[in-house]
Amino acid sequence: MDDKIYRLAGAASLSVPAADADALLALGDGECALLYLHVLRVGGTLTPALAARELGRTEEEILAAAKRLERAGLWSAEADRPLPGPEELPEYSPGEIVRRTREDRAFQGLLTETQRVLGHSLSGADLKTLFGIYDRLGMPPEVVMLLINHCAAALRRRYGEGRLPSMRAIEKEAFRWADREILTLEQAEEYVAALDRMERESERVRQALQLTGRELTPTERKYLESWLAMGFGADALALAYDRTVVSTGKLSWAYMNKIVQSWYEKQLFTPEDIEKGDARGQNRRNGARSASAAPARGDDTDRLEQLLNIKR
């Protein structure tokens, strides 16, 4: 017979309401009890991806346990609860970050990779930011690594070697990814690939619009990105640019946007489709045919007059 007395190791640091403890014991569900303690430990808000990673469960298992806890009245679900903004990350004490860093090998690897990419050791504030991205947003370390490398590559393309992103810039990008629910490596790789394709096409458009040698203004970038998002390529936008300059004598972004919007409404995306389906293009072609036909009639008249003169 085991007559040992077992006690909890360490000082108590969490407080479970007696009513919740009674409900958990009555529920008799180990998965629910484990999830309850996790959520209590991280501040009272469930992030499925984070819970799945720390508890060694799938997100489906986490959400199923969350439903059972909700039915038991142990917590309530908030529909479409927005993520906090970058300034609203939890305040972590230095001791907590040190402890979690020692315990969490995944975060250790993330910290090492981040310092390698940025080329320096992180300050205390930067370390808190990195830990907040990892802990609060529930992003797997490999996703955060890809995000940081993406931020660094984007700056190199724009400014050349030597420019590195700040943790503040990385934090903002992390929240953009979280808003788009990019929380797996597959989603992240697909998103980065799409951004790279758009960046290459954007450079082709800048060449077509003769906008090299300077940075686009925020308004110009907004126009360009919206056209690319609609599905237009550099060739079609070069045609819109040509029509804009012919009509206005300059690059008028608002005027060009009206042209592009009209093509989008007609679902005309390639130069061939535009030439066939756009009324302005049709009228221009008809005008060109009329202009080319007129000299022929004039030539016939001249020859007729010459014959008449000869006869005279």
C-alpha positions in Angstrom: 0.0 0.0 0.0 1.3 3.4 -0.9 1.1 5.5 2.2 3.0 8.5 0.8 1.5 11.9 1.1 1.5 13.8 -2.3 1.7 17.6 -2.4 1.7 20.1 -5.2 5.3 21.2 -6.0 6.0 24.9 -5.9 3.9 27.8 -4.7 0.3 28.1 -5.9 0.0 30.8 -8.6 -3.5 30.2 -10.1 -6.9 30.5 -8.4 -9.8 28.4 -9.6 -13.2 29.6 -8.4 -14.8 26.9 -6.2 -17.9 26.7 -8.4 -15.7 26.1 -11.5 -13.7 23.4 -9.6 -17.0 21.7 -8.6 -18.3 21.9 -12.2 -15.0 20.4 -13.6 -15.1 17.6 -11.1 -18.7 16.8 -11.9 -17.9 16.9 -15.6 -15.3 14.2 -15.2 -13.6 15.2 -18.5 -9.9 15.3 -18.3 -9.5 17.1 -21.7 -11.9 19.9 -20.5 -10.0 20.2 -17.2 -6.7 20.5 -19.0 -8.0 23.1 -21.4 -9.5 25.1 -18.6 -6.2 25.2 -16.8 -4.4 26.3 -19.9 -6.8 29.1 -20.6 -6.6 30.2 -17.0 -2.8 30.2 -17.2 -2.6 32.4 -20.3 -5.0 35.0 -19.1 -8.5 33.8 -19.7 -8.8 33.9 -23.5 -8.7 30.8 -25.7 -6.5 30.8 -28.8 -7.0 27.4 -30.4 -3.7 27.3 -32.2 -1.8 28.2 -29.1 -3.7 25.7 -27.0 -3.2 22.9 -29.5 0.5 23.5 -29.6 1.0 23.7 -25.9 -1.3 20.8 -25.0 -0.2 18.5 -27.8 -3.7 18.3 -29.3 -5.2 19.2 -32.6 -7.3 22.3 -33.0 -10.3 20.2 -33.7 -9.8 18.5 -30.3 -9.4 21.9 -28.6 -12.5 23.3 -30.1 -14.5 20.2 -29.2 -13.4 20.5 -25.6 -14.2 24.2 -25.7 -17.8 23.4 -26.8 -18.2 21.0 -23.8 -16.9 23.6 -21.4 -19.3 26.1 -22.9 -22.3 23.7 -22.5 -21.2 23.1 -18.9 -21.4 26.8 -18.2 -17.7 27.2 -17.4 -17.2 30.0 -19.9 -18.9 31.8 -22.7 -17.9 32.2 -26.4 -17.7 35.6 -27.9 -18.5 35.7 -31.6 -16.0 37.3 -33.9 -13.9 38.7 -31.1 -11.2 40.8 -32.7 -7.6 40.3 -32.0 -6.0 43.1 -29.9 -3.9 45.7 -31.7 -0.1 45.7 -31.5 -0.2 48.1 -28.5 -2.5 45.7 -26.7 -0.2 42.7 -26.3 -0.1 41.3 -22.8 2.5 42.7 -20.4 5.0 40.0 -19.7 7.4 40.2 -16.8 11.1 39.6 -17.5 10.9 36.6 -15.1 8.0 35.1 -17.0 9.8 35.4 -20.3 13.0 33.9 -18.9 11.1 31.0 -17.4 9.0 30.3 -20.6 12.1 30.6 -22.8 13.9 28.0 -20.7 10.9 25.6 -20.8 9.9 26.1 -24.4 12.4 24.7 -26.9 10.4 25.9 -29.8 10.6 29.5 -28.6 14.4 29.0 -28.0 14.8 28.1 -31.7 12.6 31.0 -32.8 14.7 33.4 -30.7 18.0 32.1 -32.2 16.7 32.3 -35.8 15.3 35.8 -35.2 18.6 37.1 -33.9 20.4 35.5 -36.8 18.2 37.2 -39.4 18.3 40.6 -37.7 22.1 40.3 -37.0 22.0 41.3 -33.4 20.8 40.2 -30.0 17.3 41.3 -29.1 16.8 44.0 -26.5 14.4 43.4 -23.6 11.6 45.3 -25.4 12.2 43.3 -28.6 12.2 40.0 -26.7 8.8 40.9 -25.2 7.4 41.7 -28.6 8.7 38.5 -30.1 7.3 36.5 -27.2 4.0 38.3 -27.5 3.7 37.4 -31.2 4.5 33.8 -30.4 2.3 33.5 -27.3 -0.7 35.7 -27.8 -1.2 35.1 -31.6 -0.7 31.4 -31.3 1.5 31.3 -34.4 3.7 28.2 -34.7 7.4 29.1 -34.5 8.0 28.0 -38.1 5.3 30.5 -39.2 6.9 33.3 -37.2 10.3 32.4 -38.7 8.8 32.6 -42.3 7.2 36.0 -41.4 10.5 37.5 -40.2 12.4 36.2 -43.2 9.7 37.6 -45.5 9.9 41.1 -43.8 13.7 41.1 -44.2 13.5 40.0 -47.9 10.9 42.7 -48.7 13.2 45.4 -47.3 16.2 44.0 -49.2 14.2 44.1 -52.5 13.1 47.7 -51.9 16.3 49.3 -50.4 19.1 46.8 -51.1 21.3 44.9 -48.7 21.8 46.3 -45.2 18.3 47.3 -44.4 16.7 45.1 -41.7 13.2 45.2 -40.3 12.5 46.5 -36.8 10.6 44.3 -34.3 7.9 46.9 -34.5 7.5 46.4 -38.2 7.5 42.6 -37.7 4.9 43.0 -35.0 2.6 44.9 -37.4 3.0 42.3 -40.1 2.3 39.5 -37.6 -1.0 41.1 -36.8 -1.9 41.5 -40.5 -1.2 37.8 -40.9 -3.3 37.0 -37.8 -6.2 39.1 -39.1 -6.1 37.0 -42.3 -6.0 33.9 -40.2 -2.6 32.8 -41.5 -1.7 30.4 -38.7 -0.2 27.4 -40.5 3.0 27.0 -42.4 1.1 26.0 -45.6 -1.1 29.1 -45.4 2.0 31.3 -44.8 3.9 29.8 -47.7 1.0 30.3 -50.0 0.5 33.9 -48.8 4.2 34.8 -49.2 4.2 33.2 -52.7 1.2 35.3 -53.7 2.9 38.5 -52.4 6.0 37.7 -54.4 4.0 37.2 -57.6 2.2 40.5 -57.0 5.5 42.3 -56.3 7.0 41.0 -59.6 3.9 42.0 -61.5 3.9 45.4 -59.7 7.4 46.0 -61.0 6.3 45.3 -64.5 3.4 47.7 -64.2 5.8 50.4 -62.8 8.0 49.9 -65.9 4.9 50.2 -68.2 3.7 53.4 -66.4 7.2 54.9 -66.4 7.4 55.1 -62.7 10.9 53.8 -62.1 13.5 55.6 -60.0 11.3 56.6 -57.1 9.0 55.1 -54.5 5.3 55.1 -55.1 3.2 57.3 -52.9 0.7 55.5 -50.6 -2.2 56.6 -52.9 -0.4 55.3 -56.0 0.4 52.0 -54.4 -3.2 51.7 -53.3 -4.4 52.1 -56.9 -1.8 49.7 -58.3 -2.5 47.0 -55.7 -6.2 47.3 -56.3 -5.8 46.8 -60.0 -3.6 43.8 -59.6 -6.0 42.3 -57.0 -8.8 42.7 -59.6 -6.8 40.4 -61.9 -5.2 42.9 -64.4 -1.7 42.4 -65.6 1.0 44.8 -66.8 -0.1 44.5 -70.4 -3.7 45.5 -69.8 -2.6 48.3 -67.5 -0.2 49.6 -70.1 -3.1 49.9 -72.5 -5.1 51.8 -69.8 -2.1 54.1 -69.3 -1.9 54.8 -73.0 -5.6 55.8 -73.2 -5.2 57.9 -70.1 -2.3 59.9 -71.5 -3.9 60.3 -74.9 -7.1 61.7 -73.3 -5.6 63.8 -70.5 -2.0 64.5 -71.6 -0.6 62.9 -68.4 -0.9 60.0 -66.0 -4.1 60.8 -64.1 -4.6 58.0 -61.5 -8.3 58.8 -61.0 -9.0 58.8 -64.8 -7.1 55.6 -65.3 -8.9 54.0 -62.4 -12.2 54.7 -64.2 -11.0 53.0 -67.3 -9.8 49.9 -65.3 -13.0 49.8 -63.3 -15.1 49.9 -66.5 -13.1 46.9 -67.9 -13.5 45.1 -64.6 -17.3 45.5 -64.8 -17.3 44.1 -68.3 -14.8 41.3 -67.2 -12.2 42.3 -69.8 -8.8 41.5 -68.4 -6.4 41.0 -71.4 -5.5 43.4 -74.2 -7.2 41.1 -76.6 -10.4 41.0 -74.7 -10.3 44.8 -74.2 -9.8 45.5 -77.9 -12.7 43.2 -78.7 -15.2 44.1 -76.0 -14.5 47.8 -75.1 -16.6 50.3 -77.0 -13.9 52.9 -77.1 -11.5 50.4 -78.6 -14.2 49.4 -81.2 -14.8 53.0 -82.1 -11.1 53.7 -82.4 -10.7 50.7 -84.7 -13.7 51.8 -86.8 -12.2 55.3 -87.0 -8.9 53.9 -88.1 -10.6 51.9 -90.8 -12.5 55.0 -92.0 -9.3 57.0 -92.1 -7.4 54.4 -94.0 -10.3 54.0 -96.5 -10.6 57.8 -97.2 -7.2 58.1 -99.0 -8.1 55.2 -101.2 -11.2 57.0 -102.4 -9.1 60.1 -102.9 -6.6 58.2 -105.0 -9.4 56.9 -107.2 -10.7 60.4 -107.7 -7.3 61.7 -108.6 -6.9 58.9 -111.2 -10.3 59.6 -112.7 -9.5 63.3 -113.0 -6.2 62.5 -114.7 -8.0 60.3 -117.2 -10.5 63.1 -117.9 -7.7 65.5 -118.4 -6.0 63.1 -120.8 -9.2 62.8 -122.8 -9.5 66.6 -122.9 
